[in-house]
Amino acid sequence: METGTIEIIKSSGKKVKFSLDKLKTSLKRTGADQQTVKGIIDKVRDELYQGISTKEIYNRAFALLKKRKSYLASKYKLKKAIYELGPTGFPFERFIGNILQYSGFEIEIGKIVQGQCVTHEIDVIAHKNNETTIIECKFHNEQGLNCNVKIPLYINARYNDVKAHWNTNTKIKSKLTKGWVVTNTRFTEDALQYGKCINLYLLSWDYPKNDGLKDRIDRLGLYPITVSTLLTNREKQFLLSRDLVLCRTLIGDTFYLDHLGISETRKEKILNEIKMLCNA
C-alpha cells in the first residue's frame, strides 16, 4: 500500500492523509542521524494501516528512538511533555517565565497588578531595558483545544486597563510596552488576525513561524523536566511541586534526586540523559 493513500486519525478526530515528510521532519528535529531516521521511517511505514491514529505512529517512533538514544526520545516527546506540565497551568506559567529569564528578562510570576478600573492577576511580568511586558498563558492539557479570538479579545482588554494605570503612575520606573498571549496549542486564524491587527504578540506551539514555542525551546536547550524518559510520573510531579520546571535546573540542584531516594547509578543515568539533551 502506498503511504500517500493512507488516512490517519488526528487527536481531534479529523482524518488526514499520512505524510512521510512530516514524520521525517519531526525525527530530524531531535538531532537523530540520517541512518537512524531512515531505520525508524522504514519500520513505521511497514506497520501503517488505514485509520491508524497519530498517537500510535508517535508511540512507535518514540519507542524506536528510545531504544537507540533516550535523549533523542526526550526531544521527540517535547509536545507531549508540555501537556504533562498540567493539569493546572501554573507549571506552564513558570516554564514560560524561565524561557524569558534565559532570554535576559527579569520576571515575576502570578502578581496582582492595579488597572485603571480593577486589579488583575498577571501570569508573567517580564522587565528588560526599562520596558515591561505582561504575558497571559493559556495552557491546555489535551490536544485539539485551540485558542479562538475570544482569548486575545479578553487579554487585550485586560492589557489596556493595566496600561492605562501603569503608564500614568509616576512611581513605576518602566514603561508597559507590550502584551503577550502564550499557548501550548495553537491559535485559530481569526485569533491570529486580531492579534496582528491590535499589535498583541501571540506565541503558540508553532507560531510565529520558526520562532514558536518549540523553536525557542530547541534553540535555548530549555526543556521541561517532563521530557525525561527516565524519571517516573511521581518523581516529575514532585519536582514540579518544588517549582523545578527545567531540566537544566536539575543539573545544578541534584539534591532533589537525593531527596527522592534515587540510587547513585540511576541518578547518574538521569543526569547524563539531561546533560545530553540540554547540550544537543
N, C-alpha and C positions, 0 to 999 in steps of 0.2 A: 504493500500500500504506500502510495506517495504521501510524504509528510504534509505537503501542501493541501491535501484533500481532507486531512483530519481536523475535526472540530473538537475544541476543548472547552470546558466549562469553567468560567472565572468565578471568583468568590461571590460576586454579585448575582450569579446565576445566569449571566449572559453567555451565549455561545459565540466563540470567535474561531477563526482559522489558526491552527498551530503555526508559530513562527520559529523556525530553526535559528534564524538570525538573532531573535530576542534572547533565546536561551544561550547562544554563543556569547552575546554581549554581556549578559549577567555573569557568566562564568569567567570571562576575560577580566571583568572589573575586580575580581578577587585577587588578581595577580598570578593566577594559575598559568603554567607554561602551556604552549601550544599542544604538546603531546597529551597532557592531562585533559585539556579542554576537548580534544578530538575523541579521546577514550570515553569520556563521560557522555558526549553527544551520541556516539555510536551505540552505547548501551541504552540510553534513554530512548533513542529512535526505535530500537528493536522492541521496546516494551510499550510503545504507543498503541492506543486503540480509540475508536470513535467514542466521544463523550467522556474521555479521561479528564479529571479535574486538574486545574493549575496546581492545586495543593499536592496531588500525587506526583506530578512532574517535579515540583520543588523538592519534595521529601526524598525522591530517588536521587536527584542531582546532589542534594545535601549529603546524603549517606555516602555516596561515592567520593565526594570531596573530602569528607571527614576521614575516610579510610587512608587517603593519601597524606593530607596535612590538616590538622584540626584548625589551625588559624585561618586557613583558606575557607573552611566551612563557616567559621565565625563571621568572616566578611560577607559570605554569601547569605547568611541569615539576618543581615542588618535590618531589613524592613520588618521582619517578624520580631526581632529583638526590641524595636521601638514600641511595638504594640505591647510587649511584655513589661514595659515600664508601668503599665496600669495596674489595677483598674482605675485608680484616681489619676488626675492629671498632674499631681504635684511633682513626682519624679521627672516628668517630661519638662515642666517649667524649669526645674533645676538644671536639667540637661541642656536646655536652650541657653540658660544663663551661663553655664560652663563654656559653651561654644563661643559665646560673645566675650567672655572673660579671656579666653585664649586668643581672641582677635583684638585684644588691647582695651576692652571696655571695663569700667568699674561697674559692678552690678548689685542690684538689690532685688530680693525675691519677695513677692506677696506683701507689698507695702500698701498701706491705706494712704490715699492722696486726696487732697481737697480739690474739688472742682468749683466752678463758679456757682453751680446750683446745688450739687450734692457731693458726698465723698465717694471714692471709687477704690476698690482693691485691685491693684495692678499686678499682673503676674510677674513681669520682669521689667525693671527700670535700668537702663544702660546709659552710663555717662562717659563721654570722651571729648577732649578739647573744648570744654565749656559748653558742650551741646548735649542734650538729653533726648533719648528715645524711649517711648513706652511701648511695651510688647505684650500683646494678649496671645495666649496659647490655647489652641483648640485641639485637644487630644481625643482621639478615638481609639478604643481598644479592640476594634474589629474592622476588618476590611470592608470596602464598599460604601462607607459613610463619608461622603464628601461635604465640604463647606459650601453652602449656597450663598446667594447675595445678601441674605438677612444678616449673616455674620459680619462682613465688613461694614454694612449699614449701621449696625448696632455699635461696633467698635469705633467707628468714625464719630458717632455722636458722643461717646464717652471721651474720646481723644480731644474733641473740640471743647468740651466742658472743662476738662483738666487744663488744656492750653490757655483758655480764657483767664483762668485764675493764676496759673504758673507764670506766664509771661508779664503779668502786671504786678506780681509780688516782688518788691524790691529786696526782700530778704534772700531770695533764691538767686544764686550767682549764675547758674547756667540757663540757657535758652532751650525750651522744649521745641524741637525742630522736626521730629518725625514720629509717626505712629506705625506700628507693625502688627500684622496678624500672622501667626505661625501655626501650621497644622502638620500632623504626621501623615495625613492622607492627601487629598487633592482639593482644589477649588473648582467650582463649576465655571463655565465660560462667562456667565453674567457676573459672577463674583470677581473674576479677573478683570473684566471690562470696567466694573465700577471702581475697583482698586486703582486702576490706571487713571481713570477719569478724575478722581479726587486726590491722587498722589498719596495713597495709603499703600505702604510696602507689604506685599504678600509673599510669604515664603512657605512652600509646601515640599512634599517629598521630592518632586522633580521640577519645581518652578521656583525662580526663573531658570530657563534652560542653561545647563552647565554650571549653575550656581544654586541649585536647590539644596535641600537638607542633606540628601545622600552625597552630593558632590562636596559640600563643606566638611562633612564627617570624614570622608575618604582623604580629602586634601590635608586636613589638620591631624588626622590619625586619632580623632576623639570618639572612640567607640563606647557605647553604653555597656555597663557591666553585664547586661542581659545577653550579649552576643556570645559569651563564653560557652563552649561546648562541654567544659569540664566541671563547672560549678552546678550544683543541684538548684532546683527552683527555690527550695527553702533557704539555701545559702544566699542566693541572689536577693530574695526578699529581705533577709537580714541586713545585707549591705545597703539596699535601698532605704530601709528604715533608719539607717545611720547617716543618711544623706550622701552616701558614697555611690555616685551615679556613673562615673567614668572609669574605664579600665586603667587608664593612665594614673589615676589617683591611687589605685590599689598597689601599684608598683612601689609607691613611696610609703604606703600605710599597711604593710603586711601584717601588722599585729591583729588586724581584723580577722585574718585567716587563722591565727593562733587562737583567738577568742572563740572561733567556731570549732576548735578542736581538730583542725585538719592536719593530717600527718605531714612530716617533712618531705617525704617522697612525693605525695600528692600536691603539696604546696609548690614544690619546685616545678612540677608539670604545669600547674595553673599559671604560675608567673611566667614560665617560658612561653606558653601559648600567648599570653597577653603582651609580652615584650615583642614577640614576632609580629603580632597583629598591629601594634602601635607604631612599629618601625618599618612596616612593609611599604 
